[in-house]
Amino acid sequence: MNLSQRRTASISLRRASLVLAMGPILLPGTATAQQEDAQAAARQPSLVFEPRVSVQHTITNNARLNATGISDQVTEVIPGFQLISNTARVKGFVDYSLHDTYYARESGFNQIRHSLNARAVVEAIEQWAFIDVSGVVASQPISAFGAPVDGSPANPNTSQTSSFRLSPYLRGRLGSAVDYEARYSVQDTQTKTGSRSDVTAQDWLLHLGNRGSGKLLGWSADATHQVVDYSLGRSIETTALRARVSWAVTPQWVLTGIGGTESTNQLSPTQESHRISGFGVNWQPSERSRLSFERESRYFGESHNAALEHRTGRTVWRYTDVKAISNGLGAQSASLGSLFDLLEGFYTPLEPDPIRRTQLVLAEIERLGLPANVQVFQDFLRSSTALRRVQQLSLALLGQRSTITLAVSRSDTRSIGGVLQLGDDFDANSRIRQHGWNLWLAHRLTPNSSVHANLGVQRSEGSLPGLETRVRSLVLGWNTLLAPRTSGGLQIRRIVSDGVTSPYRESAIVGTITHRF
C-alpha cells in the first residue's frame, strides 16, 4: 500500500468514525460522506503489494529470560512484505517477515527466524471448484509454565512452529433445493523442538442440506472422516455422521436439533461407536447483535460452542466459550491478529468488501502504533489430543483520538491421550489451567504520532501440587511518522515472572525504525 493509498484509507477511516458518531443527526452529510467513502474504496486496487524493512534494537538486563539475569544488546534486521489480493479468482492476504537477529555478547543465540500469516481462497472453476490455502509460521511456547513468547531466540521456552493447510472442495446445488459440498483438507504442523510432536491431520467431508434463510424448516447432513498422526504418539481416526434440523421460530430466533453417531479409537486401541445428540439456538435481534449456542453429547462428554457479539457506534463487545477436542496442531489459524479480528467487526457495516476493509483496519492499527496480534496467552505445544475449554471476553472502545482494548481469557485443558509418556506438560499433569487479562491504551497525540500503554497478567496452574507460574508485564511506547514512508518507535517494558519453573525479571528498552517502499 503506497502513501496515497494510506492517506485515502486514513481519510476514509476518519469519515467513517464521524458517520458512526453523528449519523442519526446529520443525515444529508452522512449520505455525502458515505458516497465519498464508497468512491474512495472503489479506487483501491484489487492487488496491493507493499515491501518493508525494519531495524530493531533492544537493550535488556536479562537476555535469556531466566534467573541468571545476563544483560545484552540485541539487533534485528526484519525485511518483509504484505500482499493483499481481491481479484476475481483469488481473495486473501500474505504477510511475511524474516528476522535476522544478532546478540552483542551471546553470539551463540544469533539466528534467522521466519514469520508468516497467509490465507487465500482460489476459485478454480467459477462458482463450483475452490481451494482454501493457509499458512502460519510463528514462535510458540513449548511449555505452559515457561517464559512467555516475546520473539527472543534466547528464550528457552520458544520454538518456531509452522502449520500449512490445503483444502480443495466442490460446492453447488442439486436441483433447486439441495446444496452440496465435498471437501478434502490436509494440515501439516511441524515444530523445531524435538520434545513435541509434529502433527498431520487429514479430513474428508460430504455435506448435503437446504438453504435455511427465509424458510421455516431447514436440514443438513454431514459425513466426516478424520485421521490425525502424531510423530511421537499414535494415529487417531474418527468417523462421524451428523444430521441437523433447524426451525425458524421467528426471523430472529432459530432452533436446531442435532443427532448422529461417531466411531473413534481415541479412548481405546480399537474403534468404538458412540451416539451424538445435541441442540443449538441462534438469536440475532439486529445487525449489531447476535448470539449463538450449540451443545453436543459426544464420546468424551459434553462439548459446546457459544458466541455473543454486540456493536454500538463506538464499541465492539465479543464473548466466546468453546469446549472441544484440540489436536495440538500448534501454530494458530491464519489471521492478521486478534486486535484486527476485533476491529474488523466494527468496520463491517462501513465496508462490506473484505479486502478493502482489511486495508482500512490495518491503517488504523498502524496509526495508533498498536500490535495487531493482541493475545492474553498463546496455546502451548502438545504431543497428544486434549479436551480444551477456552473462554474469551474482548472489548474495544474507539474514540476520535483514543482506543482502549481489553482481552480476558481463561482455558482449561485436560489430557485424554491415555497414559503414554510423550514428553509434554501432560506427562506430570492431567489438567492445566490458564487465565489472564491484557489491557491496551492508545492515544493519538498528533496526526503523525501516538503513545500507548499495555498492562497484562497471565497465570498457569498444573494439577501437580505447587506447579504454578504468574507473569506480569508493563509496556509503555511512543510511535511517530519520521518521513512519508518511514515510522519510528520507542518502547519500555518490564516483566516479572514468579513460579517454581522459570522465575525471572526483565527490564528492556526497544527502538524500532520501519520503512515501507
C-alpha positions in Angstrom: 0.0 0.0 0.0 1.7 3.3 -1.1 1.4 6.6 0.6 -1.6 7.9 -1.4 -3.5 4.7 -0.6 -2.7 5.0 3.1 -3.8 8.6 3.1 -7.1 7.6 1.3 -7.6 4.8 3.9 -6.9 7.2 6.8 -9.3 9.9 5.4 -12.0 7.2 4.8 -11.4 5.9 8.4 -11.9 9.4 9.9 -15.1 9.9 7.8 -16.4 6.5 8.8 -15.8 7.2 12.5 -17.7 10.5 12.1 -20.6 8.8 10.4 -20.9 6.3 13.2 -20.8 9.0 15.9 -23.2 11.6 14.2 -25.1 9.6 11.6 -28.5 9.9 13.3 -28.1 13.7 13.4 -26.5 14.7 10.1 -28.5 12.7 7.5 -27.6 14.7 4.4 -23.9 14.9 5.4 -23.9 11.2 6.2 -25.1 10.3 2.8 -22.5 12.5 1.2 -19.7 11.1 3.4 -20.8 7.5 2.6 -20.8 8.2 -1.1 -17.3 9.7 -0.9 -16.1 6.7 1.1 -17.6 4.3 -1.5 -15.8 6.3 -4.3 -12.5 6.2 -2.4 -12.9 2.5 -1.8 -13.7 1.9 -5.5 -10.3 3.5 -6.4 -8.4 0.9 -4.3 -6.6 -1.6 -6.5 -7.5 -5.2 -6.4 -3.9 -6.3 -5.8 -1.7 -4.5 -3.3 1.9 -5.4 -2.7 4.0 -3.5 -0.1 7.5 -4.5 0.8 9.0 -3.1 4.1 12.2 -3.3 6.2 12.6 -2.7 9.9 15.6 -2.4 12.2 15.0 -3.0 15.9 17.5 -2.6 18.7 16.9 -3.9 22.2 18.8 -3.2 25.4 17.9 -5.8 28.1 19.1 -6.7 31.5 18.0 -10.3 31.1 18.6 -11.7 27.6 18.0 -15.3 28.5 14.7 -14.6 30.4 15.9 -16.7 33.4 17.3 -16.3 36.9 20.9 -15.6 35.7 20.0 -12.0 34.7 22.6 -11.7 31.9 22.3 -8.3 30.1 22.8 -7.9 26.4 22.0 -5.8 23.4 20.1 -7.4 20.5 19.8 -6.1 17.0 17.2 -7.4 14.5 17.0 -6.7 10.8 13.5 -7.5 9.6 12.7 -7.4 5.9 9.2 -8.4 4.9 6.2 -7.7 2.7 2.4 -7.7 2.7 0.3 -8.8 -0.2 -3.5 -8.3 -0.4 -5.5 -9.8 -3.3 -9.1 -9.0 -4.2 -9.1 -10.4 -7.8 -12.0 -12.3 -9.3 -10.2 -15.7 -8.8 -8.0 -15.1 -5.7 -9.0 -13.4 -2.5 -6.7 -13.3 0.5 -3.6 -12.0 2.1 0.1 -12.8 2.8 2.1 -11.2 5.5 5.8 -12.4 5.8 8.8 -11.2 7.8 12.3 -12.6 8.1 14.0 -11.9 11.4 17.9 -11.8 11.4 18.9 -11.5 15.0 22.4 -10.5 16.4 23.4 -10.6 20.0 26.3 -8.3 21.1 27.5 -10.7 23.8 25.8 -14.1 23.4 26.6 -14.7 19.7 25.5 -18.3 20.0 21.9 -17.1 20.0 22.2 -15.5 16.6 19.7 -17.0 14.2 17.3 -16.4 11.4 13.6 -16.8 12.1 10.5 -16.6 9.9 7.1 -15.1 10.5 4.2 -15.8 8.1 0.4 -15.3 8.1 -1.3 -16.3 4.9 -4.8 -17.2 3.9 -6.5 -17.3 0.4 -9.5 -18.7 -1.4 -8.9 -19.7 -5.0 -11.9 -20.0 -7.3 -10.5 -22.7 -9.7 -13.8 -23.2 -11.6 -16.3 -20.4 -11.4 -18.9 -21.0 -8.7 -18.1 -24.7 -8.4 -14.4 -25.7 -7.6 -12.4 -23.8 -4.9 -9.2 -24.2 -3.0 -8.5 -22.9 0.5 -4.9 -22.3 1.3 -3.5 -21.1 4.6 -0.1 -21.0 6.4 1.2 -19.8 9.7 4.8 -19.7 10.9 5.3 -18.3 14.4 7.1 -18.8 17.7 5.1 -20.7 20.3 5.6 -21.6 23.9 6.9 -25.1 24.4 5.5 -25.4 28.0 2.6 -23.6 29.7 4.9 -23.0 32.7 7.9 -21.3 30.9 8.6 -17.8 29.9 6.0 -16.3 27.5 6.9 -15.9 23.9 8.5 -12.5 23.2 10.3 -13.0 19.9 13.7 -13.6 21.6 15.7 -16.5 20.2 17.4 -16.9 23.6 14.1 -17.7 25.2 14.4 -21.4 26.2 10.6 -21.8 26.1 10.2 -20.8 22.4 10.0 -23.0 19.4 9.4 -21.9 15.8 6.3 -23.8 14.6 4.9 -23.9 11.1 1.4 -25.0 10.0 0.2 -25.2 6.4 -3.3 -26.3 5.3 -4.6 -27.1 1.8 -8.3 -27.8 1.2 -9.8 -28.3 -2.3 -13.6 -28.6 -2.4 -16.6 -28.6 -4.7 -19.7 -26.6 -3.9 -23.0 -26.3 -5.7 -26.7 -27.2 -5.9 -28.6 -30.4 -6.7 -31.9 -29.3 -8.3 -33.4 -26.3 -6.8 -33.5 -27.1 -3.1 -30.4 -29.1 -2.0 -26.9 -27.6 -1.5 -23.8 -29.9 -1.5 -20.2 -29.6 -0.6 -17.4 -32.2 -1.0 -14.2 -31.3 0.7 -10.7 -32.7 1.5 -8.2 -31.0 3.7 -4.7 -31.7 4.9 -2.9 -29.7 7.6 0.8 -30.4 8.5 2.3 -28.8 11.6 5.9 -29.0 12.5 7.9 -27.6 15.3 11.7 -27.3 15.7 11.8 -28.7 19.2 12.2 -32.5 19.5 10.2 -32.7 22.7 6.9 -32.1 21.0 5.1 -34.0 18.2 4.8 -33.0 14.6 1.1 -33.4 13.6 -0.6 -34.2 10.3 -4.4 -34.1 10.1 -6.5 -35.2 7.1 -10.2 -34.5 6.9 -12.9 -35.7 4.5 -16.3 -34.0 4.4 -19.6 -34.6 2.4 -22.3 -32.1 3.2 -25.9 -32.0 2.0 -28.6 -29.5 3.1 -31.0 -26.9 2.0 -30.8 -23.1 2.4 -32.4 -22.2 5.7 -32.5 -18.5 5.1 -36.1 -17.3 4.9 -37.6 -20.8 5.4 -39.4 -22.2 8.3 -37.6 -25.5 8.3 -34.1 -26.4 7.2 -31.9 -29.5 7.4 -28.4 -30.7 6.7 -26.4 -33.9 6.9 -22.6 -34.2 7.3 -20.4 -37.3 6.8 -16.9 -36.7 8.1 -13.7 -38.7 8.5 -10.5 -37.5 10.2 -7.1 -39.1 10.6 -4.6 -37.4 13.0 -1.0 -38.7 13.0 1.4 -37.7 15.9 5.1 -38.2 15.3 5.7 -39.1 19.0 2.3 -40.8 19.5 -0.3 -42.9 17.8 -2.7 -42.2 15.0 -6.3 -41.2 15.9 -9.2 -41.9 13.5 -12.7 -40.5 13.9 -15.7 -41.1 11.6 -19.0 -39.3 12.2 -22.4 -38.9 10.7 -24.3 -35.9 12.0 -27.7 -34.5 11.0 -29.3 -31.2 11.9 -32.9 -29.9 11.6 -33.5 -26.2 12.2 -36.7 -24.4 12.9 -37.1 -20.6 12.4 -39.4 -19.7 15.3 -39.2 -16.1 14.2 -36.9 -14.3 11.7 -34.7 -13.6 14.7 -34.8 -17.0 16.5 -33.7 -20.2 15.0 -33.7 -23.5 17.0 -31.6 -26.6 15.9 -31.8 -30.3 16.8 -28.7 -32.4 16.4 -28.3 -36.2 16.2 -25.9 -38.8 14.8 -23.2 -41.3 15.5 -19.4 -41.4 15.6 -16.7 -44.1 15.8 -13.2 -43.4 17.1 -10.1 -45.1 18.7 -9.4 -42.0 20.8 -10.2 -43.7 24.2 -9.1 -47.3 23.3 -6.8 -49.0 20.8 -9.8 -50.2 18.7 -12.7 -48.3 17.2 -15.7 -47.7 19.5 -19.0 -46.3 18.4 -20.9 -43.5 20.3 -24.1 -41.6 19.8 -24.2 -37.8 19.1 -27.1 -35.7 20.4 -27.4 -32.0 20.9 -29.2 -28.7 20.2 -28.5 -25.2 19.1 -30.0 -21.8 19.2 -29.3 -18.6 17.2 -30.7 -15.2 18.1 -30.0 -12.1 16.0 -32.2 -9.2 17.2 -30.4 -6.7 14.9 -27.5 -6.4 12.6 -25.4 -5.2 15.5 -26.1 -8.0 17.9 -26.0 -11.8 17.7 -26.0 -14.8 20.0 -25.3 -18.4 19.1 -25.1 -21.5 21.2 -24.6 -25.2 20.3 -24.2 -28.1 22.6 -23.4 -31.8 21.9 -23.0 -35.0 23.9 -20.1 -37.0 22.4 -17.8 -39.8 23.3 -15.7 -37.7 25.6 -18.6 -36.0 27.3 -20.2 -32.6 26.6 -18.9 -30.1 24.0 -20.3 -26.6 23.3 -19.7 -23.5 21.2 -21.1 -20.2 22.4 -20.6 -16.7 20.9 -22.0 -13.3 21.8 -21.2 -10.1 19.9 -22.6 -6.6 20.2 -21.6 -3.4 18.4 -22.5 0.2 19.2 -21.5 3.4 17.5 -18.1 3.4 19.3 -17.6 -0.1 20.8 -17.3 -3.8 20.0 -18.1 -6.4 22.6 -17.3 -10.1 22.0 -17.5 -13.2 24.2 -16.8 -16.8 23.1 -16.9 -20.0 25.1 -15.7 -23.2 23.3 -15.2 -26.7 24.7 -14.0 -29.2 22.1 -11.3 -31.6 21.2 -7.9 -30.0 20.5 -5.5 -31.9 18.2 -2.5 -29.8 19.3 -1.9 -28.5 15.8 0.5 -25.9 17.2 0.5 -22.7 15.2 -2.8 -20.9 15.3 -5.1 -20.3 12.4 -4.0 -17.8 9.8 -5.1 -14.3 10.9 -3.8 -10.8 10.8 -4.1 -10.7 14.6 -6.7 -10.8 17.3 -6.9 -7.0 17.5 -7.5 -7.0 13.8 -10.3 -9.5 14.1 -11.9 -7.4 16.8 -11.8 -4.1 14.9 -12.9 -5.7 11.7 -16.3 -6.3 13.2 -16.5 -2.6 14.0 -15.9 -1.6 10.3 -18.0 -4.4 8.7 -21.1 -2.1 8.3 -19.0 0.6 6.7 -17.1 -1.5 4.2 -18.7 -4.8 3.1 -15.7 -5.7 0.8 -13.4 -7.8 3.0 -10.1 -6.8 1.3 -10.9 -3.1 1.3 -12.0 -3.5 4.9 -8.6 -5.2 5.7 -6.8 -2.1 4.3 -8.9 0.2 6.4 -8.4 -1.7 9.7 -4.6 -2.1 9.1 -4.2 1.6 8.5 -6.0 2.4 11.8 -3.9 -0.1 13.8 -0.7 1.3 12.3 -1.8 4.9 13.0 -2.2 4.1 16.7 1.0 2.1 17.0 -0.8 -1.0 18.4 0.3 -4.6 17.7 -2.3 -6.4 15.6 -1.8 -9.7 17.5 -3.0 -8.8 21.0 -3.3 -12.1 22.9 -3.5 -12.9 26.6 -1.6 -16.1 26.0 -0.7 -18.5 23.2 -1.6 -22.2 23.1 1.3 -24.3 24.3 2.7 -27.2 22.3 1.4 -30.7 23.0 2.1 -34.2 21.7 -1.4 -35.7 22.1 -5.1 -34.9 21.9 -6.7 -32.9 24.7 -10.1 -31.7 25.8 -9.9 -27.9 25.9 -12.3 -25.3 27.1 -11.4 -21.6 26.2 -13.4 -18.6 27.4 -12.5 -15.2 26.0 -14.0 -11.8 26.5 -12.8 -8.9 24.4 -13.8 -5.2 24.2 -12.8 -2.3 22.0 -13.7 1.3 22.6 -12.8 3.6 19.7 -12.7 7.3 20.2 -11.8 10.1 17.9 -8.2 10.1 19.2 -8.1 7.2 21.8 -8.6 3.5 21.7 -9.0 1.1 24.5 -8.9 -2.7 24.1 -9.4 -5.3 26.9 -9.0 -9.0 26.5 -9.7 -11.5 29.3 -9.1 -15.2 28.7 -9.4 -18.5 30.6 -8.6 -22.0 29.5 -8.9 -25.5 31.0 -7.0 -28.3 29.1 -7.3 -31.9 30.1 -5.3 -34.8 28.5 -7.4 -37.7 27.0 -4.4 -39.3 25.3 -4.1 -42.1 27.9 -1.0 -43.0 30.0 1.6 -42.6 27.3 4.7 -40.6 28.2 5.1 -38.2 25.3 7.5 -35.6 26.8 5.0 -32.7 27.1 3.4 -31.0 30.1 0.8 -33.8 30.4 3.4 -36.3 31.5 3.1 -34.8 35.0 -0.3 -33.1 34.8 -3.7 -34.4 34.0 -5.1 -30.8 33.9 -3.6 -27.4 33.0 -5.5 -24.2 33.7 -4.5 -20.7 32.4 -6.2 -17.4 32.9 -5.2 -13.7 32.5 -6.0 -10.4 31.0 -4.4 -7.8 28.8 -5.3 -4.0 28.6 -4.1 -1.8 25.8 -4.5 2.0 25.8 -3.6 4.1 22.7 -3.8 7.9 22.2 -3.0 9.9 19.1 -1.1 13.0 20.1 -0.9 14.4 16.6 -1.9 13.1 13.1 1.6 11.6 12.9 2.4 10.4 16.5 0.8 8.4 19.2 1.5 6.8 22.6 0.3 3.5 24.0 0.5 1.5 27.2 -0.1 -2.2 27.9 -0.7 -4.0 31.2 -1.1 -7.7 31.4 -1.2 -10.7 33.8 -1.0 -14.3 32.9 -1.2 -17.3 35.3 -0.7 -21.0 34.5 -1.5 -23.8 37.0 -1.0 -27.5 36.8 -2.5 -30.4 38.6 0.9 -31.2 40.1 1.0 -29.6 43.6 2.9 -26.3 43.6 3.3 -26.1 39.9 2.2 -22.5 39.1 3.6 -19.6 37.1 2.5 -16.0 37.1 3.7 -13.4 34.6 3.1 -9.7 34.9 4.1 -7.2 32.2 4.0 -3.4 31.7 4.8 -1.8 28.3 5.0 1.9 27.5 5.5 3.1 23.9 5.7 6.0 21.5 5.3 6.0 17.7 5.8 8.7 15.2 6.0 9.2 11.4 9.6 10.2 10.6 9.1 10.6 6.9 6.2 10.0 4.4 7.1 6.2 4.3 9.2 5.8 7.5 8.0 5.4 11.0 9.9 5.1 14.3 9.0 3.9 17.8 10.4 3.6 21.3 9.2 1.1 23.9 10.0 0.4 27.5 8.9 -2.9 29.1 9.1 -4.5 32.5 8.3 -8.2 33.0 8.1 -10.1 36.3 7.7 -13.9 36.4 7.0 -15.8 39.6 7.0 -19.6 39.8 9.0 -22.7 40.6 10.0 -23.4 37.0 11.1 -20.1 35.5 11.3 -17.2 37.9 12.9 -14.1 36.3 12.7 -10.3 35.9 13.5 -8.2 32.9 13.7 -4.5 32.0 14.3 -3.5 28.4 14.3 -0.6 26.0 13.4 -1.3 22.4 13.8 1.1 19.5 12.3 0.4 16.0 12.5 2.1 12.6 10.4 0.8 9.7 10.4 1.9 6.1 7.7 0.9 3.6 8.5 1.0 0.0 
